[in-house]
Amino acid sequence: MKKGIHPDNYRLVAFKDMSNEDVFLTRSTADTKDKLLVDGVEYPLIKLEISRTSHPFYTGKSKLVDTAGRIDKFKNKYSKFSK
């Protein structure tokens, strides 16, 4: 491995799935200003829209998560062609 190319600021970070409120801890170098209290300890927080606990491939459930409103935008745009 080359010396000096890997970051030195690895630390425990809380990742929170916003669709089902699942939280898991792992080491990361991602920057964030948000914090979360987990078991009495404060960790930097990274918010996720989807994770292993909510993705249909891993859960086996066909759950629709549309946080950006893309489906409604598509339906409104092409509703005139549904005659």
N, C-alpha and C positions, 0 to 999 in steps of 0.2 A: 504494500500500500504506500502511496505517496504521503509524505509528511506535510502537514500544514494546510491540507485542503478540506478537512472535516471540521465542522463547527464544534466549539467547546462548550456551548451553553445548553446542553441537554438538561432537562429538568422534568419533574412530574407535572403533567398537564391534564386537566379534566376536560373530556369531550362530552358534550351533551346533545343527544338527538332531540330536536325540538318537536318532532311529530309524536313521540311517545314518552318523552321526559327521561329516557334511559341515560345514565351517566357511567362512563368508564374512565379509568386513569391509565395513562401510558406516558412514556418519555417522549418529548418533542422539543424542537427548537422554534416552533411557531410563535410569532409575536402576537400579543393580545393585551388589551387594557382591562377586559372583564375578569372578574374573580368569582369563585364559587366555593362555598363551604361544604366540605365532604368529611363526615366523621370528625368534626371539630377542627379540621385543618383547612386552611385557605389555599386554593390552587388557582393558577391562571385558567381561564375558561375559553374553549373553542366551541362555537355553536355549529351543529351540523343539521342539514335538512333531512338527511337519510343516513342510516348506518346499518350494521349487520342485524340489528334487532327490528328494523322496520322495512328493510328491502324485500320485495316479493320473492326474489330468487332464494334468499336464505330462510324466509319464514314459510314459504309455500302458500301464502295467501295473496290473492290478487287485490291489493289495497291501493287505491289511487291517492297519491299525495300531490296536490297541485297548489303550491304556495305562491306562484307567480301569476296565476289567472290565465295561463296559456290556453287551457281548454275552452273557457268562456270566450276568449278573444277569437279562437278558431271558429267556434259555433256561430258567433255573431257575424263574422266575416263571410262565411259560406252558407248562412241560413237562406239567403235569397235563391240559391240553386237547388233547394230541396223540394221543389214543386213537382 
